[in-house]
């Protein structure tokens, strides 16, 4: 199986940077000034983001899982070396996407765990990798397969139904 970045990130970033590029170009045409420099900057940012997204790839077959991105390069792990694949939410100082597929190798493999930015891939791609993990070792979606907002909303709704505090009974 082979998965690339889904179309949604392309759309979102194209609207953001393309819109700012067009707005800056319009401003330069109508008012003059440094609008062209800003338009070129946003245009370059758009091209960079499209290249960054185009490089994302997850591939797996009967023997190995391969992940590729622009900054980390290609990482490979044999399916027999996988201990666990889990979906996690982690916001940290490492400038990586918060929704991640964490691939944990078995201790005897000598490999380091690595993270896959799950946000740029489709739900189908993420589910396929989790299914692969369940098939060859173990997998855990952490309740995040539907996204963080749905998980938080469900937890909030459940807490409202089970809140035994006096304020809750007065509502």
C-alpha positions in Angstrom: 0.0 0.0 0.0 1.1 3.5 -0.7 -0.3 6.7 0.8 0.5 10.4 0.1 -0.6 13.5 1.8 -4.3 14.0 1.4 -5.9 16.8 -0.6 -7.1 18.8 2.5 -3.7 20.2 3.5 -3.0 21.2 -0.1 -6.4 23.1 -0.1 -5.9 24.8 3.3 -2.3 26.0 2.6 -3.2 27.0 -0.9 -6.0 29.2 0.4 -3.9 30.7 3.1 -0.7 31.4 1.1 -2.3 31.8 -2.3 -4.8 34.2 -0.9 -2.2 36.3 0.8 -0.1 36.2 -2.4 -3.0 37.5 -4.5 -4.0 40.1 -1.9 -0.4 41.4 -1.8 -0.2 41.4 -5.6 -3.5 43.3 -5.8 -2.2 45.8 -3.3 1.0 46.3 -5.3 -1.0 46.9 -8.5 -3.4 49.4 -7.0 -1.3 51.2 -4.4 2.3 50.5 -5.5 5.0 50.1 -3.0 6.6 47.0 -1.6 3.5 44.8 -2.3 5.4 42.8 -4.9 8.1 41.7 -2.5 5.4 40.5 -0.1 3.6 38.7 -2.9 6.7 36.9 -4.0 7.4 35.9 -0.4 3.9 34.4 0.0 4.3 32.8 -3.4 7.6 31.2 -2.4 6.0 30.0 0.9 3.2 28.4 -1.1 5.6 26.6 -3.4 7.6 25.4 -0.4 4.5 24.0 1.4 3.4 22.2 -1.8 6.8 20.6 -2.1 6.8 19.7 1.6 3.4 18.0 1.3 4.3 16.3 -1.9 7.2 14.5 -0.3 5.1 12.9 2.5 4.6 9.2 1.8 3.8 6.0 3.8 4.4 2.7 2.1 4.1 -0.8 3.4 4.2 -4.3 2.0 4.6 -7.8 3.4 8.0 -7.0 4.7 8.5 -3.4 5.8 6.9 -0.1 6.6 8.5 3.0 4.9 7.9 6.6 5.8 9.3 9.6 4.0 9.1 13.3 4.6 11.1 16.3 3.6 13.2 17.0 6.7 13.7 13.5 8.2 14.2 11.7 4.9 13.2 8.0 4.5 12.8 5.7 7.5 12.3 2.0 7.2 11.4 -0.7 9.7 10.8 -4.4 9.0 7.4 -5.5 10.1 9.0 -8.2 12.3 10.8 -5.4 14.2 7.6 -3.5 15.1 6.4 -3.8 18.7 3.6 -1.3 18.6 2.0 1.4 16.4 0.0 4.0 18.2 -1.9 7.2 17.4 -1.0 10.0 19.8 -1.5 13.7 20.4 1.6 15.4 21.5 2.3 19.1 21.4 5.9 19.8 22.1 8.9 21.9 21.4 10.2 19.7 18.6 8.1 21.5 15.8 6.4 18.3 14.6 2.7 17.8 13.9 0.7 17.3 17.0 -1.3 14.2 15.7 1.3 11.5 15.3 1.6 7.8 14.5 4.3 6.6 16.8 6.1 3.5 15.5 7.8 1.7 18.4 10.3 -1.0 17.4 10.9 -4.1 19.5 13.8 -3.8 22.0 15.9 -6.5 20.2 15.9 -4.5 16.9 18.2 -1.8 18.2 16.1 0.9 16.4 14.8 4.1 17.8 11.0 4.9 17.8 9.9 7.4 15.2 6.9 9.6 14.7 4.8 10.0 11.5 2.9 13.3 11.1 -0.6 11.8 10.8 -2.4 15.1 10.3 -1.3 15.4 6.6 -2.6 11.9 5.7 -6.2 10.8 5.2 -8.1 8.9 7.9 -8.0 5.9 5.6 -4.1 6.0 5.5 -3.9 6.4 9.3 -6.4 3.5 9.8 -4.4 1.3 7.4 -1.2 1.9 9.4 -3.0 1.1 12.6 -4.5 -2.1 11.1 -1.0 -3.0 10.0 0.3 -2.5 13.5 -2.6 -4.7 14.9 -1.8 -7.4 12.3 2.0 -7.6 13.0 2.2 -6.6 16.6 -0.2 -4.3 18.5 -1.9 -1.0 17.7 -3.7 1.7 19.7 -5.6 4.6 18.3 -5.9 6.4 21.7 -9.5 7.3 20.8 -8.1 9.8 18.3 -9.1 8.2 15.0 -12.0 10.6 14.7 -9.8 13.5 15.7 -9.0 15.4 18.8 -12.1 17.7 18.8 -14.6 14.8 18.8 -12.7 13.1 21.6 -12.7 16.2 23.7 -16.4 16.9 22.9 -17.3 13.3 23.9 -15.4 13.6 27.2 -17.0 16.9 27.9 -20.5 15.5 27.2 -19.8 12.4 29.4 -18.6 14.6 32.2 -21.8 16.7 32.0 -23.9 13.6 32.3 -21.9 12.1 35.2 -21.2 15.3 37.2 -22.3 14.6 40.8 -21.6 18.1 42.1 -24.3 20.2 43.7 -24.1 22.8 40.9 -24.8 20.1 38.4 -28.0 19.0 40.1 -29.2 22.6 40.3 -28.9 22.9 36.6 
